[in-house]
Amino acid sequence: MTVARTLLGLLETQPAHGYTLKHRYDLHFARLKPLPFGQVYASLARFERDGLAVVTGTQP
């Protein structure tokens, strides 16, 4: 399973900001495949671009 699919799966269970999503990923998968924050945010941008995720709000 790819990191992107894993992140999508985590988003499917509960919406999250990148920071929270990274920590949820780390709880389950960090030992198997470390994930830098930059990859999380790049993945979120691709999900939005490809219509796989929708931004519902932003924080200042």
C-alpha positions as CSV (number, residue, x, y, z in Angstrom):
1,M,0.0,0.0,0.0
2,T,1.3,3.4,-0.9
3,V,1.7,6.3,1.6
4,A,-0.9,8.3,-0.4
5,R,-3.5,5.5,-0.1
6,T,-2.7,5.2,3.6
7,L,-3.3,8.9,4.1
8,L,-6.5,8.8,2.1
9,G,-7.6,5.9,4.4
10,L,-6.9,7.9,7.5
11,L,-8.8,10.9,6.1
12,E,-11.7,8.6,5.3
13,T,-12.1,7.7,8.9
14,Q,-11.9,11.3,10.2
15,P,-11.1,14.7,8.5
16,A,-7.9,16.2,9.7
17,H,-5.3,19.0,9.1
18,G,-1.9,17.9,7.8
19,Y,-0.3,18.1,11.3
20,T,-3.0,15.8,12.8
21,L,-2.9,13.5,9.9
22,K,0.9,13.1,10.2
23,H,0.6,12.2,13.9
24,R,-2.2,9.7,13.2
25,Y,0.0,8.1,10.5
26,D,3.0,8.0,12.9
27,L,0.9,6.2,15.6
28,H,0.3,3.3,13.2
29,F,3.1,3.2,10.5
30,A,6.1,5.3,11.6
31,R,8.3,2.2,12.3
32,L,7.5,0.7,8.9
33,K,7.9,3.8,6.8
34,P,8.8,7.2,8.3
35,L,6.8,10.1,6.7
36,P,8.1,13.7,6.6
37,F,5.7,16.5,7.1
38,G,6.5,17.9,3.6
39,Q,5.2,14.7,2.0
40,V,1.9,14.9,4.0
41,Y,1.2,18.5,2.7
42,A,2.3,17.6,-0.9
43,S,-0.1,14.6,-0.8
44,L,-3.0,16.8,0.6
45,A,-2.4,19.3,-2.3
46,R,-2.5,16.4,-4.8
47,F,-5.7,15.0,-3.2
48,E,-7.4,18.4,-3.5
49,R,-6.2,18.9,-7.1
50,D,-7.4,15.4,-8.2
51,G,-10.7,15.8,-6.4
52,L,-10.0,13.1,-3.8
53,A,-10.3,15.5,-0.9
54,V,-12.0,18.8,-0.2
55,V,-10.7,21.7,2.0
56,T,-13.5,22.4,4.5
57,G,-11.7,25.2,6.4
58,T,-8.3,26.7,7.2
59,Q,-6.7,28.0,10.3
60,P,-4.9,31.4,10.3
